[in-house]
Structures are given as structure tokens and as C-alpha cells.
Amino acid sequence: MKLAIIGYGKMGRLIEQLAPEYGFTVHAAIDIGDDFSKAAGADAAIEFTMPDAVPGNVEKLAAMKLPVVVGTTGWLAHMDQVRALVEKNGSALVWSPNFSVGVNVFLRVVREAARLLADEKEYGAWAWEIHHDTKKDAPSGTMLKLVEEMQAAGYSRHIDVSSTRAGRHPGTHEIGFDSAADTITLRHTARSREGFARGALKAAQWIVGKHGVFEFGDVLFPRR
């Protein structure tokens, strides 16, 4: 299969390095100012750029009916626009606030813990994260998704949310529940960007030949 990489920064180069393990040859690597026509003929695209660039990039790819995995974060305010572009052109897109397989399993663990503690009034909750100091969004899309999952599971009490940006940390997310009797702490720690790249490549394998807008959870946990 042929892969187009949109955004040739650290993530783009890492995806290029790992692509052969997932059955892809890199058909095109497109960076800022490059001609998108180079992507024509690819089977799938992976996009890691900047939040404001996502709608325009998706528009160009959807017009070519090129399915795309959007790994960029911080663009969800444009979701309605992006969804309309994909559906109008009969294309396909997979998005996620985080393409780590481990984080997506963590989301499910957190949701179940919140469900089990939803009616246990003595338990308060917190959500905390740390990322490198160049990360733009705080709280991150992953943190917002974790809190959303807790609320969807029925945990309606206040959740104290905080974010730290320092150094070169690739990302840690922690969810905790505390009472006078005990504390439950759930934590996911990323060791490198590799997990995000591998998840995006897994999604790119899956999206070939599909139509519509999907979340990474649809790739990992298909309904049976």
C-alpha cells in the first residue's frame, strides 16, 4: 500500500521509518507549502501538522478521495466543518485525541472506574497531566476526552483538572479517586512518540477502502 505523509516534522519522519512494518511504502511526504498533488495515487494519508491547518488539509485530501488519519490535536472546534468535507466528498477519516493503543485502553479503564464510583458520594476525583513545554493545548485533547468519558459513565461530581507543561516529557495522564478511607490512582505514561506513530499506522491500514468519519476506538474495539 502507498502512504502519503502530511507534515514532515518529528512525527512524519518517525511514521516514514515505521511504515514498512505496516505494509506501506511512502508515496509522498508533504510539508508546509508543498503541492498536495504529490499525494495523488496513495492509498491512505496520515496528517500530523498544526490545528489550524487541519480543515484545509482534509479538504484537499477529501477532494482526492484519499482517506486520512488525523493525528494532529487541538482542532476539534473544527470538527463539524471537517466531518462535512469528508461526507461531501465520500471520503474517510479516522481521528483521535491520542493514537496510542495504551491510552485508548486506559480510556476504557477510566470510564469503568468512574461508572463503578458514580454513586459513591464520598469519592472525589482529579485529572492531571504533564507534557513537554512545546505542546500548545492545555488541557490536552486526551485529558478532555478522559473527563468526558468519566462524565458519560455517570460521574457527575466535580473533577479537578490540571495540566503541567515542562521539559521534554512525552506525556503522562493520571486519574484519581480519593475518599477518607482510601485512594485509587490510574496512570498512563508514554515513553516516546513511537506509540502515537504506530497507532496512526494501524489506523491507516484499517481505513483503506472505507467511507465516513471514525474514531480510533472503532479501529481497536469494533462492535461485534
C-alpha positions in Angstrom: 0.0 0.0 0.0 1.1 3.6 -0.7 1.1 6.1 2.1 1.1 9.9 1.9 2.6 11.7 5.0 1.2 15.2 5.6 3.6 17.1 7.8 7.2 16.1 7.7 8.3 17.0 11.2 9.4 14.6 14.0 6.2 12.6 13.8 6.2 12.5 10.0 9.8 11.2 9.9 9.0 8.6 12.6 6.0 7.4 10.5 8.2 7.2 7.5 10.6 5.0 9.4 8.0 2.6 10.7 5.7 2.5 7.7 7.2 -0.7 6.1 6.3 -2.7 9.2 2.7 -1.9 8.4 2.8 -2.8 4.7 3.3 0.8 3.4 5.7 2.4 1.1 5.9 6.2 1.4 4.4 7.6 -1.8 4.8 11.2 -0.8 5.9 13.4 2.2 4.2 16.8 2.0 5.3 19.7 4.3 4.3 23.3 4.6 4.0 24.9 1.2 4.3 21.7 -0.8 2.0 20.7 -3.6 -0.7 18.3 -2.4 -1.0 16.8 -5.9 2.0 14.7 -4.9 -0.3 12.7 -2.7 -2.5 11.5 -5.6 -2.3 7.8 -6.1 -1.8 7.0 -2.4 -4.0 4.5 -0.6 -4.1 6.5 2.7 -2.7 9.6 4.3 -1.5 10.4 7.8 -1.7 14.0 8.9 0.4 15.4 11.8 0.6 19.2 11.3 -1.0 22.2 13.2 -4.5 22.6 14.5 -5.4 25.5 12.2 -4.2 23.6 9.1 -6.4 20.5 9.6 -9.6 21.8 7.8 -7.6 22.9 4.7 -5.6 19.7 4.6 -8.6 17.5 5.0 -10.4 19.5 2.2 -7.6 18.8 -0.2 -7.3 15.1 0.7 -11.1 14.5 0.6 -11.3 16.1 -2.8 -8.9 13.4 -4.0 -11.0 10.8 -2.1 -7.8 10.0 -0.2 -8.7 8.5 3.3 -6.8 10.3 6.1 -5.8 9.6 9.6 -5.6 12.9 11.5 -3.1 12.7 14.3 -3.0 16.5 15.0 -4.6 17.6 18.3 -6.3 20.8 19.3 -8.5 21.1 16.2 -11.8 19.7 17.5 -13.5 23.1 17.3 -13.5 22.5 13.5 -15.0 19.0 13.7 -18.3 19.9 12.1 -16.5 21.5 9.2 -14.2 18.6 8.8 -16.9 16.0 9.0 -18.9 17.8 6.3 -15.9 17.9 4.0 -15.4 14.2 4.3 -19.0 13.3 3.9 -19.5 15.7 0.9 -16.6 14.0 -1.0 -17.4 10.4 0.0 -14.0 10.1 1.6 -12.9 8.7 5.0 -11.2 10.0 8.2 -10.0 8.5 11.5 -9.4 10.9 14.3 -8.4 10.6 18.0 -7.1 12.9 20.7 -4.4 10.3 21.1 -3.4 7.4 18.8 -1.6 5.4 21.5 -3.2 2.0 21.8 -2.4 2.0 25.5 -4.1 5.4 26.0 -7.3 4.1 24.3 -7.3 1.1 26.6 -6.7 3.5 29.5 -9.8 5.5 28.5 -11.9 2.4 28.8 -10.4 1.5 32.2 -11.1 5.1 33.5 -14.6 5.0 32.2 -15.3 1.8 34.1 -13.8 3.1 37.3 -15.9 6.2 37.0 -19.0 4.1 36.4 -18.3 2.0 39.5 -17.8 5.1 41.7 -20.5 7.2 40.3 -22.9 6.6 43.2 -20.1 6.5 45.9 -20.5 10.1 47.1 -17.5 10.1 49.4 -15.1 9.7 46.4 -13.8 12.9 44.9 -11.9 12.8 41.6 -9.0 14.6 39.9 -7.4 14.5 36.4 -3.8 15.6 35.9 -1.4 15.5 33.1 2.2 16.6 32.1 3.5 17.2 28.6 6.6 18.8 27.1 6.8 22.6 27.1 6.2 23.0 23.4 2.7 21.4 23.5 0.2 24.1 22.6 -3.1 22.9 24.1 -3.7 22.7 27.8 -5.6 20.7 28.9 -4.8 18.3 26.1 -7.4 16.6 23.9 -6.6 13.4 25.7 -7.3 15.0 29.1 -10.6 16.4 27.9 -11.6 13.0 26.4 -10.8 11.3 29.8 -13.0 13.7 31.6 -15.7 13.3 29.0 -15.6 9.5 29.4 -15.9 9.9 33.2 -18.9 12.1 32.9 -20.5 9.9 30.2 -20.1 7.0 32.7 -22.3 8.8 35.2 -19.7 10.5 37.4 -21.5 13.8 37.8 -19.5 15.3 40.7 -16.7 17.9 40.2 -13.5 16.6 38.6 -10.5 18.8 39.4 -8.5 19.2 36.2 -4.9 20.4 36.0 -2.1 20.5 33.4 1.7 20.8 33.6 3.9 21.8 30.7 7.6 21.3 31.3 10.8 19.9 29.7 10.5 17.2 27.1 8.1 14.9 28.7 6.1 12.9 26.0 3.0 12.7 28.2 1.6 11.3 31.4 -2.2 11.2 32.3 -3.4 10.5 35.8 -6.9 10.0 37.0 -7.6 9.6 40.8 -10.4 9.0 43.1 -10.0 9.8 46.8 -12.0 9.3 50.0 -11.3 9.4 53.7 -10.7 5.7 53.6 -8.5 5.2 50.5 -7.2 6.5 47.2 -7.4 4.9 43.7 -4.8 6.2 41.2 -4.9 5.3 37.5 -2.0 6.4 35.3 -0.7 6.1 31.8 2.8 7.2 30.9 4.1 7.5 27.4 7.8 6.7 26.9 8.2 8.2 23.4 6.3 9.3 20.3 6.6 5.8 18.9 3.2 4.6 20.3 1.4 7.5 18.6 3.1 6.8 15.3 2.3 3.0 15.5 -1.4 3.7 16.3 -1.7 6.1 13.4 -0.2 3.5 11.0 -2.6 0.9 12.4 -5.5 3.2 11.7 -4.2 3.9 8.2 -4.2 0.1 7.5 -7.8 -0.1 8.6 -9.2 2.9 6.8 -8.2 1.8 3.3 -11.4 1.2 1.3 -13.7 2.7 3.9 -16.0 5.7 3.9 -17.1 8.0 6.7 -15.7 9.6 9.9 -14.4 7.2 12.6 -12.6 7.4 16.0 -9.6 5.3 16.8 -11.8 3.3 19.1 -13.7 2.0 16.1 -10.4 0.5 14.8 -9.3 -1.0 18.1 -12.6 -2.1 19.6 -15.0 -2.9 16.7 -18.6 -3.7 17.7 -19.3 -7.4 17.3 
